Amino acid sequence: MKSQNNYNFSRRNFLKTSVLASGGLLIGFNLISACKAEAKMPVDIANLNFNDFNAFIKISEQGYVTIFSPNPEIGQGVKTSMPMIIAEELDVDWKKVTVAQGVLDTKNYTRQVAGGSQSIRKGWDALRQTGATAKQMLVNAAAQKWSVDASTLKASNGIITNSKGEKLGYGDVVKEAALLEVPENVKLKEAKDFTIIGQEIVNVDIDKIITGKPLFGLDYKSEGMLYASVLRPPAFGQTLDTFDASKAKSINGVSEILKFGDKIAVLATSTWAAMKGKKALSATWKTASKAESTEAHDKILTEILDGNKLEVRREDGNIKNAFAKADKVIEKTYHSPFLPHNCMEPMNFYADVTADKIHLVGPIQTPQWTANRVAKLLERKVEEVHLEMTRMGGGFGRRLYGDFALEAAEISNLAKKPVKVVFSREDDMTAGIYRPAIKYRIKAALKDGKVTGYHLKEAAVNGNMYGLIPNFFPAGCIPNYKVEAGNYKSNITTGAWRAPYTNFLAFAEQSFFDELATELNIDPIQLRLDLLQNVKNTDDKRIEYSGQRMEDTIKLVREKSNWGNTSEGRYQGFAAYYSHNTHVAEVAEIELKNGNPVIKKVTVAVDCGVVVNPTGARNQVEGGVIDGIGHAMYSDFSFKNGKPAYQNFDRYRLIKMNETPKVEVHFVENNLSPTGLGEPGLPPAGGAVANGIHAALGKRIYRQPFVNELKKSNLLG
């Protein structure tokens, strides 16, 4: 089995660094050079003498290995799961592997990005290929040493054994292995032989996380570092006119006030002093462009849906004919607000700009893009940028953009000192990059008990839908199918928000299909299964999802949720969705308490291919479901005259601990390559809950957050 990335495993390149796919993890051959047969567990691994073999690997004489993981870790678990894949095919003892965060290294690493739930999917084949190639070279070297055929040898846990029971540690043959030709077609393990993949492996950072050891951007400090708090325009569309810093300068700890662009930075010896100094600033602002409001956006998006200037993204069959001949036409419009990201760890970044180097440290999902932008901003060579990644206290798309890193670099360059920019929660919520406000209008034609036509229109602030979405479900299931999109360009910054494009679309579509099932008097799950029969055998190459895998996922959740047979007083809602290459189906159980709907349980079925680390996989799905429910049920965000209406959690509503349901996760068992998992659990959650609320209260919901709609209908106490 060859890597899909067609890596050239030449002996010279392999001995230097074995590149592991676009997932980004690189590992030197010396990974296994010290795996001795008689290695024993040390009393204190921290006191072992580790040798630097290359930029990626440190090995102790006792056989312990440190792997520097280049991919950003935002809680998705790649710092644990990617090394697991290597260790599996290499056949080393996981107990002897430790993992550390690598730095940005564009010469040796590829795809150092955390986004799109793609790290494991992109790296799977080459991670396995590299581990297996290394193991085979070691086995071949042992075969030469014993003068036997390599096929007669076995390797396990870093030990090679011959038919006589004699043993050699990997470290015993590594020098000889280095002289051998690199095999091109090595045998990968069958799934049934996995000993690490599929095991419950604890997060490699868990001890540091629970004991508060330095891991996150906010933990990073350097000698002489100053903290920077930045005053930014209070409304989108405004620019700085004048400011008075006299009161701010009198604050104890404040050392310097700097203007850069339309922003003012207060530098101080502590975050408290810097933020206090910022509050003491006096500034006036002028409106440079139109100050926009949510009320106006609502009207504009409706006008886009009503107009005829939408861009056709996909069109099958004859929509006009389908609606003209329909027994009944159903049309509904769904609305979603802007949403901030609200990462637990506010935005922060460290920069030390000197004549020789630009040293950057912090939580960032796109280190390479950020380094390039900083170099361009400061008119320096990108080779002068040294960027170190810390663990992130949440990313969700917000840390893709790196605006906070650019601020830190610019301020440090002006101050000629190391600086750490730290956002307050108010900064984070009001100077953010938001999920765009969106409206979907969906119309269906019903004829002879079937859905014969489907027309989806999208209107979004600054654009939302991208090329593949029109090829997700129900594309291929309905003969007459059309998708159109339009947008309004706004000066409010918008961007990716966990499960981009699908986080709201899934709610809209899955709520709509539930309504169609009611109209057709058919079980909601059966309606989806019937529709999927039309796509299972299609030869349409545009279709992104698998009809069979979606069917299997739906059937699994139907079984595990005991669909249609809940205890008295409980109501169920179903939704299924494909995103980030993964099929997910969810059933939400609703109970009425004093007339209010309470979400008690969500049963989830997931087809993500091989599950590398079940512990991490469940965490991702559970977190996605709760995140999806919380924002669909409670979160709202708006603008008035360009200014965000909410600035902190005193008014912005998040899900509370006592509102989180039990989440039960089941994985479809197969041996297919892994797909994304950090985001796919979120999109179906809102639809499942909305459909469960309808089952309980008879109320259809067309606008998020749900609580506002329920209050308007007097359905909440």
C-alpha positions in Angstrom: 0.0 0.0 0.0 1.6 3.3 -1.1 1.0 6.7 0.5 -1.5 8.7 -1.4 1.0 11.6 -1.2 3.5 9.7 -3.3 6.4 10.3 -1.0 9.8 9.4 -2.3 11.4 7.3 0.3 15.0 7.5 -0.9 17.5 6.2 1.6 19.1 9.6 2.1 15.8 11.5 2.6 14.5 8.7 4.8 17.5 8.7 7.1 17.2 12.5 7.4 13.5 12.8 8.0 10.6 10.7 7.0 7.8 13.1 5.9 4.4 12.0 7.1 1.7 13.4 4.8 0.0 16.7 4.9 -0.9 16.0 8.5 2.5 17.5 9.1 4.2 15.1 11.6 7.8 14.4 10.6 9.9 11.9 12.3 13.6 10.9 11.9 14.7 7.4 11.4 16.6 7.7 14.7 13.2 7.5 16.4 14.0 3.8 17.0 17.8 4.0 17.4 17.7 3.6 21.1 14.9 1.1 21.6 17.0 -1.5 23.3 15.7 -4.9 24.1 16.5 -4.6 27.8 15.3 -1.1 28.3 13.7 -0.6 31.8 11.2 1.9 33.1 13.2 4.7 34.7 12.4 6.2 38.1 12.3 9.7 36.7 12.1 10.1 32.9 12.6 13.9 33.3 16.2 13.3 34.5 17.2 11.1 31.6 19.8 12.3 29.2 18.1 12.8 25.9 20.2 13.1 22.7 19.2 15.3 19.8 19.1 13.2 16.7 17.5 15.8 14.4 15.0 18.6 14.6 12.1 16.3 15.4 13.3 13.5 17.6 15.1 13.1 21.0 16.0 9.6 22.2 17.3 8.6 25.6 19.9 5.8 26.0 17.3 3.9 27.9 15.1 3.6 24.9 12.6 6.4 25.5 11.5 8.5 22.5 10.3 12.1 22.4 8.4 13.0 19.2 8.0 16.7 18.3 4.5 17.1 16.9 4.3 19.9 14.4 0.5 20.2 14.2 -1.3 22.8 16.3 -3.2 21.3 19.2 -6.5 22.9 19.9 -8.0 20.0 21.9 -8.7 17.8 18.9 -6.2 15.3 20.1 -3.7 15.2 17.2 -0.8 15.5 19.6 -1.8 12.1 20.9 -3.4 10.3 17.9 -0.8 11.0 15.2 2.1 9.6 17.1 -0.1 6.6 17.9 -0.3 5.8 14.2 3.5 5.8 13.8 4.0 3.8 16.9 1.5 1.2 15.6 3.2 0.4 12.4 6.7 0.8 13.8 5.8 -1.6 16.6 7.3 0.3 19.5 6.0 0.3 23.0 3.7 3.3 23.5 4.8 3.6 27.1 8.2 4.6 25.9 6.9 7.4 23.7 6.5 11.0 24.8 5.3 13.9 22.7 6.3 17.6 22.6 5.0 20.4 20.5 7.1 21.3 17.5 7.7 24.8 16.1 6.8 26.2 12.7 9.2 24.5 10.2 8.2 24.9 6.6 11.3 23.1 5.3 10.6 19.9 7.0 6.9 19.8 7.9 3.8 20.0 5.8 0.3 21.2 6.5 0.9 22.7 10.0 -2.7 23.7 10.2 -5.5 22.9 12.7 -8.7 23.4 10.7 -11.3 21.4 8.7 -10.9 18.3 10.8 -8.3 17.0 8.4 -5.1 16.2 10.2 -5.6 12.5 10.7 -7.4 12.1 7.4 -4.6 13.7 5.5 -1.8 12.0 7.4 -3.2 8.5 7.8 -1.6 6.7 4.8 1.8 8.3 5.0 2.0 8.1 8.8 1.5 4.3 8.5 3.8 4.0 5.5 6.7 5.6 7.3 6.3 3.6 10.5 6.0 0.3 8.5 9.0 1.2 6.3 11.2 1.9 9.3 10.2 -1.4 10.9 10.9 -3.4 7.7 14.4 -1.9 7.3 15.1 -2.9 10.9 13.9 -6.4 10.3 15.9 -6.7 7.1 19.0 -5.6 9.1 18.4 -8.2 11.7 17.9 -10.8 9.0 21.3 -10.0 7.6 22.9 -10.3 11.0 21.4 -13.7 11.6 21.8 -14.8 7.9 18.1 -15.7 7.7 15.2 -14.7 5.5 13.5 -11.5 6.7 10.1 -13.1 6.3 10.9 -15.6 9.1 11.3 -12.8 11.7 8.8 -11.0 13.9 8.9 -7.5 15.3 6.9 -6.3 18.3 7.4 -3.6 20.9 10.8 -2.6 19.5 12.1 -6.2 19.7 12.9 -8.5 16.7 12.7 -12.2 17.3 13.9 -15.2 15.1 12.6 -18.7 14.9 15.2 -19.8 17.6 13.8 -17.3 20.1 16.8 -15.0 19.8 16.1 -11.3 20.2 17.5 -8.0 19.0 16.4 -4.6 20.0 15.8 -2.0 17.3 18.8 -0.1 18.7 21.0 -3.2 18.1 20.5 -3.1 14.3 19.8 0.5 13.6 23.3 1.2 12.2 23.1 -1.7 9.8 19.5 -0.8 8.8 20.7 2.7 7.8 22.9 1.2 5.1 20.2 -0.8 3.5 18.0 0.1 0.5 14.7 1.6 1.5 11.9 -0.9 0.6 9.2 0.7 -1.7 6.3 -1.7 -1.0 6.1 -2.5 2.6 3.2 -4.4 4.2 0.9 -2.5 6.5 -0.8 -4.1 9.4 -4.3 -5.4 9.0 -6.8 -3.7 11.4 -7.2 -6.9 13.3 -3.5 -6.8 14.3 -3.6 -3.3 15.7 -2.3 -3.1 19.3 -2.2 0.7 19.7 -4.7 2.1 17.2 -8.2 1.6 18.7 -7.0 1.6 22.3 -8.1 4.0 24.9 -5.1 6.3 25.1 -5.0 9.2 27.6 -4.2 12.7 26.2 -0.5 13.2 26.3 -0.9 16.6 28.0 -3.5 15.6 30.6 -1.2 15.7 33.6 0.0 19.2 32.7 -3.6 20.3 32.0 -5.1 19.2 35.3 -2.1 20.4 37.4 -1.9 23.8 35.8 1.6 23.4 34.3 2.5 25.9 31.5 1.0 24.8 28.2 -1.2 27.5 26.8 -0.4 30.9 25.3 -1.4 32.7 28.4 1.2 30.8 30.4 4.1 32.0 28.2 6.5 34.6 29.7 9.9 35.9 29.0 12.3 38.2 30.9 11.6 41.9 30.3 8.2 41.1 28.6 5.5 43.7 28.7 1.8 43.1 28.5 -0.3 45.0 25.9 -4.0 45.8 26.1 -5.3 47.3 22.9 -8.1 49.9 22.5 -9.8 49.2 19.2 -12.7 51.1 17.4 -15.8 50.4 19.4 -17.9 49.9 16.3 -17.3 48.4 12.9 -17.0 51.2 10.3 -15.2 53.6 12.8 -11.7 55.0 12.7 -9.7 56.8 15.4 -10.0 60.5 15.5 -8.2 61.8 18.6 -7.1 60.4 22.0 -5.8 61.5 25.3 -3.5 59.2 27.2 -2.6 61.4 30.2 -4.7 59.5 32.7 -3.6 56.1 31.4 0.1 57.1 31.9 -0.5 57.8 35.5 -1.6 54.2 36.2 0.9 52.3 38.3 2.7 49.7 36.1 1.9 51.4 32.7 5.1 52.0 30.9 4.2 53.2 27.4 1.3 54.2 25.1 1.6 53.5 21.4 -0.8 54.3 18.5 -0.7 52.0 15.5 -3.3 52.4 12.8 -6.7 53.1 14.4 -5.7 51.3 17.6 -3.9 52.3 20.8 -1.8 49.9 22.8 -1.2 50.3 26.5 2.0 48.5 27.6 2.4 47.6 31.3 4.1 45.2 33.6 1.0 43.2 34.2 -2.3 42.5 32.4 -4.2 44.2 35.2 -2.2 47.4 34.8 -2.5 47.3 31.0 -6.2 46.7 31.0 -6.7 49.4 33.7 -4.7 51.8 31.6 -6.8 51.0 28.5 -9.9 51.9 30.4 -8.4 55.2 31.4 -7.8 56.2 27.8 -10.0 58.9 26.3 -10.6 58.6 22.6 -13.0 60.0 20.0 -14.0 58.1 16.8 -15.3 59.0 13.5 -17.4 56.9 11.1 -15.4 56.0 8.0 -18.0 53.7 6.5 -21.7 52.8 7.1 -22.4 51.6 10.7 -24.5 48.5 10.1 -27.2 46.9 12.3 -28.7 43.5 12.6 -32.2 44.9 11.8 -30.9 46.2 8.5 -29.1 42.9 7.8 -32.4 41.0 8.3 -34.1 43.0 5.7 -31.2 42.9 3.2 -30.9 39.1 3.5 -34.7 38.7 2.9 -34.4 41.0 -0.2 -31.6 38.7 -1.5 -33.8 35.7 -1.1 -36.6 37.5 -2.9 -34.4 38.7 -5.7 -33.1 37.1 -8.9 -29.4 37.7 -8.5 -28.4 34.6 -6.7 -25.6 32.4 -8.0 -26.6 28.9 -9.1 -24.3 26.4 -7.3 -26.0 23.2 -8.6 -29.0 22.4 -10.7 -30.4 19.0 -11.6 -33.5 18.2 -13.6 -36.3 20.7 -14.1 -37.2 22.5 -10.9 -39.9 24.7 -12.5 -41.7 21.6 -13.9 -41.5 19.8 -10.6 -43.2 22.6 -8.7 -45.7 23.2 -11.4 -46.9 19.5 -11.3 -46.6 19.1 -7.5 -49.6 18.0 -5.4 -48.3 20.3 -2.7 -45.4 22.8 -2.3 -43.9 23.5 1.1 -41.6 26.5 1.6 -39.9 27.6 4.9 -37.3 30.2 5.8 -34.7 29.7 8.5 -32.7 32.4 10.3 -29.4 32.5 12.2 -27.6 35.3 14.0 -24.0 36.2 14.0 -22.0 34.3 16.6 -18.7 35.0 18.3 -16.3 32.1 19.1 -15.8 32.7 22.8 -12.8 30.4 23.3 -12.2 29.7 27.0 -8.7 31.1 26.6 -9.0 34.7 25.2 -6.8 35.7 22.2 -3.2 36.3 23.1 0.2 36.2 21.5 3.8 37.0 22.3 6.2 38.8 20.0 9.8 39.9 20.3 10.9 41.8 17.2 14.7 42.5 17.1 17.0 43.4 14.3 18.0 39.8 13.9 14.8 37.8 14.5 11.1 38.0 14.9 10.3 35.6 17.8 6.6 34.7 18.0 4.9 32.4 20.5 1.3 31.6 21.1 -1.9 29.7 20.2 -2.5 29.8 16.5 -4.2 27.4 14.1 -2.4 28.7 11.0 1.3 29.2 11.9 2.7 29.4 8.4 0.2 31.9 7.1 0.6 34.0 10.2 4.4 34.0 9.9 4.1 35.1 6.2 1.7 37.9 7.2 3.9 39.1 10.0 6.9 39.2 7.7 5.0 41.2 5.1 3.6 43.6 7.7 7.1 44.3 9.1 8.7 44.2 5.6 11.1 41.5 6.8 12.1 38.1 5.3 9.9 35.2 6.4 13.1 33.3 7.2 13.6 35.7 10.0 10.4 34.6 11.7 10.7 31.9 14.4 7.2 30.8 15.5 6.5 28.5 18.4 3.0 27.1 19.0 1.4 26.6 22.4 -1.6 24.5 23.2 -4.8 26.4 22.7 -7.7 26.8 25.1 -10.2 26.5 22.2 -9.9 27.5 18.6 -13.2 26.8 16.8 -11.9 28.8 13.8 -11.2 32.0 15.7 -7.5 31.3 15.9 -7.2 30.7 12.1 -6.9 34.4 11.5 -4.0 35.5 13.6 -5.0 39.2 13.9 -3.8 39.1 17.5 -0.4 37.8 16.4 0.0 40.7 13.9 -0.9 43.2 16.6 1.7 41.7 19.0 4.4 41.9 16.2 3.6 45.4 15.3 3.5 46.6 18.9 6.8 44.9 19.7 8.4 46.4 16.6 7.4 49.9 17.7 8.3 49.4 21.3 11.5 47.5 20.6 10.7 45.2 23.5 9.1 41.8 23.9 5.4 42.2 24.2 2.4 39.9 24.9 -1.0 41.1 23.6 -3.8 39.8 25.8 -7.5 40.3 25.0 -10.1 40.8 27.7 -13.3 38.9 27.3 -14.9 42.2 26.1 -12.1 42.6 23.5 -12.7 39.0 22.4 -16.4 39.4 21.9 -16.5 42.9 20.4 -13.4 42.7 18.1 -14.0 39.3 16.9 -14.4 37.4 13.6 -18.0 36.1 13.7 -20.0 33.4 12.2 -22.0 35.2 9.5 -25.7 35.9 9.9 -27.5 33.7 7.4 -31.0 33.0 6.0 -32.0 29.8 4.2 -35.2 29.5 2.2 -36.0 25.9 1.3 -38.9 24.8 -1.0 -40.0 21.2 -1.8 -42.4 19.8 -4.3 -44.4 16.8 -3.2 -46.0 14.4 -5.7 -47.7 11.1 -5.2 -46.2 10.8 -1.7 -42.6 11.6 -2.7 -40.3 14.5 -2.7 -39.8 15.4 -6.4 -38.3 18.8 -6.2 -36.0 20.7 -3.8 -34.8 24.3 -4.0 -32.4 25.8 -1.5 -31.5 29.5 -1.4 -28.9 31.0 0.8 -28.4 34.6 1.8 -25.4 35.4 4.0 -23.5 38.4 5.3 -20.2 38.3 3.5 -20.8 34.9 2.0 -20.9 31.4 3.5 -21.6 28.5 1.2 -18.7 27.0 -0.7 -18.4 24.6 -3.6 -19.0 21.3 -2.0 -22.1 22.0 0.1 -24.5 21.7 -2.9 -23.1 18.2 -3.3 -24.0 17.1 0.2 -27.3 15.4 1.1 -29.9 15.6 -0.4 -28.0 16.1 -3.7 -28.5 13.0 -5.8 -31.6 11.9 -3.8 -34.1 14.2 -5.4 -34.4 14.3 -9.3 -35.1 18.0 -9.5 -32.7 19.9 -7.3 -31.3 23.4 -7.2 -29.0 25.3 -4.9 -28.4 29.1 -5.1 -26.4 31.5 -2.9 -26.1 35.2 -2.5 -24.4 37.5 -0.1 -24.2 41.0 1.3 -20.7 42.5 1.7 -20.4 44.0 5.2 -17.6 45.7 7.1 -18.3 43.4 10.1 -15.6 40.7 10.1 -16.9 37.2 9.5 -15.2 33.9 9.1 -15.0 30.2 9.9 -16.9 29.0 13.0 -16.8 25.4 14.2 -18.1 23.2 11.3 -18.1 26.1 8.8 -21.0 26.3 6.4 -22.8 23.3 7.9 -23.2 24.4 11.5 -26.5 26.2 10.7 -27.4 24.6 7.3 -27.8 21.2 8.9 -30.4 22.6 11.3 -32.3 24.2 8.5 -32.3 21.2 6.2 -32.9 18.6 8.9 -35.8 20.6 10.4 -37.3 20.9 6.9 -37.1 17.2 6.2 -38.8 16.5 9.5 -41.6 18.7 8.4 -41.8 17.0 5.1 -42.0 13.6 6.9 -45.0 14.9 8.9 -46.7 16.2 5.7 -46.1 12.8 4.0 -47.2 10.9 7.1 -43.9 8.9 7.1 -41.4 8.2 9.8 -38.7 10.8 9.7 -35.9 8.2 9.7 -37.6 6.2 7.0 -37.9 9.3 4.8 -34.2 9.7 4.8 -33.5 6.0 4.2 -35.9 6.1 1.2 -34.2 9.1 -0.2 -30.8 7.6 0.2 -31.7 4.7 -2.1 -31.6 7.1 -5.0 -28.0 8.0 -4.4 -26.5 4.7 -3.4 -25.8 3.6 -6.9 -25.2 6.9 -8.6 -22.2 7.5 -10.8 -22.4 11.3 -10.2 -18.8 12.1 -9.3 -19.9 15.4 -7.7 -21.6 13.7 -4.8 -19.4 14.0 -1.7 -21.2 11.7 0.8 -21.8 8.0 0.7 -25.4 6.8 0.5 -24.5 3.4 2.0 -22.4 4.8 4.8 -25.1 7.3 5.7 -27.7 4.6 5.7 -25.6 2.4 8.0 -25.0 5.3 10.4 -28.8 6.1 10.5 -29.7 2.5 11.1 -27.2 2.3 14.0 -28.6 5.4 15.7 -32.1 4.1 15.2 -31.2 0.9 17.0 -29.1 2.4 19.8 -31.7 5.2 20.6 -34.6 2.7 20.7 -36.3 5.0 18.1 -40.0 5.2 18.5 -40.1 3.2 21.8 -39.1 5.7 24.5 -40.5 5.8 28.0 -43.7 7.8 28.6 -43.1 11.5 28.8 -40.1 11.5 26.5 -40.1 12.7 22.9 -37.5 12.1 20.2 -36.1 14.2 17.4 -33.8 12.9 14.6 -31.2 14.5 12.4 -28.4 13.2 10.2 -25.7 15.0 8.3 -22.5 14.6 6.4 -19.6 17.1 6.9 -15.8 17.0 7.0 -15.9 13.6 5.3 -17.8 12.1 8.2 -21.4 10.7 8.4 -23.3 11.4 11.7 -26.8 10.7 12.9 -28.3 11.9 16.2 -31.5 11.3 18.2 -32.3 13.8 20.9 -34.7 12.9 23.7 -36.8 15.7 25.2 -38.7 15.7 28.4 -41.2 18.4 29.5 -40.5 19.8 33.0 -43.1 22.3 34.2 -44.1 22.7 30.5 -40.5 23.5 29.5 -38.5 21.2 27.1 -35.5 19.7 28.8 -32.9 17.8 26.7 -32.2 14.6 28.6 -30.1 12.6 26.2 -28.5 12.6 22.7 -27.7 9.3 21.1 -25.1 9.6 18.3 -23.9 7.3 15.6 -20.7 8.2 13.7 -19.0 6.7 10.7 -15.5 8.2 10.7 -13.7 5.1 9.5 -11.0 3.6 11.8 -11.2 5.2 15.2 -7.6 5.8 16.1 -8.2 6.8 19.8 -11.7 6.0 21.1 -11.1 8.3 24.2 -10.3 11.3 22.1 -12.9 10.4 19.5 -15.8 10.3 22.0 -14.6 13.6 23.6 -14.7 15.3 20.2 -18.2 14.0 19.4 -19.6 14.8 22.9 -18.1 18.3 22.8 -19.5 18.9 19.3 -23.0 17.9 20.3 -23.1 20.0 23.4 -21.5 22.9 21.5 -24.2 22.6 18.8 -27.1 22.3 21.2 -25.9 25.2 23.4 -25.5 27.7 20.5 -28.7 26.6 18.7 -30.7 26.8 21.9 -29.4 29.9 23.7 -26.8 32.0 21.9 -27.7 35.3 20.2 -25.6 38.2 18.9 -26.5 41.4 17.2 -25.2 44.8 16.1 -26.6 48.3 16.3 -24.9 51.1 14.5 -21.9 48.8 13.9 -21.5 48.1 17.6 -21.9 44.6 19.1 -24.9 44.4 21.5 -23.2 42.0 23.9 -19.7 42.3 25.4 -19.5 39.6 28.0 -21.2 36.5 29.4 -23.5 38.6 31.7 -25.7 39.0 28.6 -24.4 36.5 26.0 -26.0 33.2 26.8 -24.1 29.9 26.8 -25.3 26.4 27.8 -25.0 25.7 31.5 -23.7 22.6 33.1 -27.1 21.5 34.3 -28.5 21.9 30.8 -26.1 19.6 29.1 -27.6 16.2 28.3 -26.1 12.8 28.5 -24.4 12.1 25.2 -24.0 8.4 24.1 -21.7 7.8 21.2 -21.5 4.8 18.9 -19.1 4.3 16.1 -19.8 2.4 12.9 -17.2 -0.4 12.8 -15.3 -0.6 9.5 -11.7 -0.6 8.4 -11.9 2.4 6.1 -9.4 5.3 6.4 -10.2 7.8 9.1 -12.1 10.9 8.3 -12.7 14.2 10.2 -14.1 14.2 13.8 -13.5 17.6 15.5 -16.5 19.2 13.8 -19.0 16.7 12.4 -20.8 16.0 15.6 -22.0 19.7 15.9 -24.1 20.2 12.7 -26.9 17.6 13.3 -27.4 18.6 17.0 -29.5 21.6 16.5 -31.8 19.8 14.0 -32.3 16.8 16.3 -33.2 19.1 19.2 -35.5 21.2 17.1 -37.3 18.1 15.9 -37.5 16.8 19.4 -39.1 20.0 20.6 -41.7 19.8 17.8 -42.5 16.2 18.9 -42.9 17.4 22.5 -44.7 20.8 22.0 -46.0 20.8 18.4 -43.9 23.9 17.7 -41.7 24.2 14.6 -38.7 26.4 15.1 -37.3 28.5 12.2 -34.9 30.9 13.9 -32.0 30.5 16.3 -31.7 30.7 19.2 -34.6 28.4 20.0 -35.3 29.9 23.4 -36.4 33.2 21.9 -38.9 31.5 19.6 -40.3 29.4 22.5 -40.7 32.5 24.6 -42.5 34.3 21.9 -44.9 31.4 21.7 -45.3 31.3 25.5 -43.8 27.8 25.5 -41.2 28.6 28.2 -41.9 29.3 31.8 
